[in-house]
Amino acid sequence: MVILIKNAEVYAPEKLGRKDVLVLDQHIAAIGDNLKVDFGGAVPVTEVDGTDMVLTPGFIDSHVHVLGGGGEGGFATRTPEAVLTDFTTCGITTVCGLIGTDGVTRDMRSLVAKVHGLDEEGISTYCYTGNYKIPINTLTGDVMTDIMMIDKCIGVGEVALSDHRSSQPTQAEFERIVADARVAGMLSGKAGIVDIHLGDSTRYLDMILALVHNTEIPYTQILPTHINRNAELFDAGLDYVKEGGYIDFTGNADIDYWETVCSEVRVCKGFRRYYDLGLDPDHFTMSSDGQGSMPVFDANGVYKGIGVATSACLLKEIRESVDREALPLDFVLRCVTSNPAKLLKLHNKGHIQTGYDADILLLNKKDLTVNTVIAKGQIMVSEGKPVKFGTFEHIRK
């Protein structure tokens, strides 16, 4: 497919100014001024008017429960699987799927099948092996073998620490998992990263700090997520970045509610602190925890039911960071584009650059809402509406 985008304000994620972008098949073929394409009518060309639009790399959501999550309140609280438009309509073109608390009724066979299915439907997908539990529940029986021999598998996760739902691993057990993931990544050319779920315990990042301080394993092998879960954990996370670590913010589609029931740090406020401290702009990412469960309470703290996290929160947090905190768009875009691409070693992702994958998001400049989404060179959303649905989505509708 040939797509020519004209006169868009390009953020690659760094600001490039007004440019044209040419897509040939699944890659970005050219970026420049006044680009023209003429195949003599032999090849159809789709032209997209990017006037009054911001063009960015497609978003990378690095922490999604694609099989559904939840279940901590009993079988009836299991959340549903994700479908294609859960991602494309929010500007997300790359997803990393994982398993959380429940590694029994959701397993690696189902996860690998699910990410392959989403890939076949049009977006790029990866996964982690394991879940909260150590020892790791793998597909092949071994962490290193999963990472090296399963094409979609790029690391381990989400392993739970500092949480009452954790399997309470010893320091030695934890370090062995990270070490095995690192070596498997080196041997296979993958990230071999370990995605760490952090809970509310006051142990915070203690086990992670012990690992990086007392072994030869570098900070790049670990990505602690939910870092904005509470104010104290967030403070610890900022200190961790100061010494060279990486942190992952969790977006929240309903932070106005959550700010009233706990001390969760609003993402835009967290970004503002990060920015004002002058911390390394390459060392933070943001993910959605999409399809994970979110308990809902009334004004008196009484449990009412289960909500479902959504990947739509990523764009909402980007917009809020620009509107409420006046942060530069090129700074906040890094957390869902170039930064996760680099940390997860997703080659040819996360940048608007010649030769890179044609994963492109066009936002209406006035309000940063989704206009057009291109994934692997195919138009998935046009004028804010999906033009391609998942295999069975028409049945749901």
Salt bridges, closest charged atoms under 4 A:
GLU9 OE2 - LYS15 NZ 3.99
GLU9 OE1 - ARG18 NH2 3.79
ASP20 OD2 - LYS6 NZ 2.76
ASP33 OD1 - LYS19 NZ 3.50
GLU72 OE2 - ARG165 NH1 2.88
GLU81 OE1 - LYS114 NZ 3.03
ASP102 OD2 - ARG78 NH1 3.43
ASP102 OD2 - ARG106 NH1 3.80
ASP119 OD2 - LYS152 NZ 2.66
ASP119 OD1 - LYS376 NZ 3.12
ASP151 OD1 - HIS116 NE2 3.52
GLU158 OE1 - HIS63 NE2 3.40
GLU158 OE2 - HIS65 NE2 3.11
GLU158 OE1 - HIS197 ND1 3.30
GLU158 OE1 - HIS226 NE2 3.50
ASP163 OD2 - ARG165 NH2 2.91
ASP163 OD2 - HIS197 NE2 2.80
ASP195 OD1 - HIS63 ND1 3.17
ASP235 OD1 - ARG273 NH1 2.98
ASP239 OD1 - LYS242 NZ 3.65
GLU243 OE2 - HIS213 NE2 2.74
ASP256 OD1 - ARG266 NH2 2.83
GLU259 OE1 - ARG266 NH1 2.74
GLU259 OE2 - LYS269 NZ 3.74
ASP276 OD1 - ARG272 NH1 2.84
ASP280 OD2 - HIS283 NE2 3.38
ASP282 OD1 - ARG334 NH2 2.14
ASP289 OD1 - HIS63 NE2 3.21
ASP289 OD1 - HIS65 NE2 2.93
GLU317 OE1 - LYS316 NZ 3.33
GLU320 OE1 - ARG266 NE 2.95
GLU320 OE1 - LYS316 NZ 3.91
GLU325 OE1 - ARG272 NE 3.69
ASP357 OD1 - HIS27 NE2 3.72
ASP357 OD2 - LYS349 NZ 2.95
ASP359 OD2 - LYS349 NZ 2.71
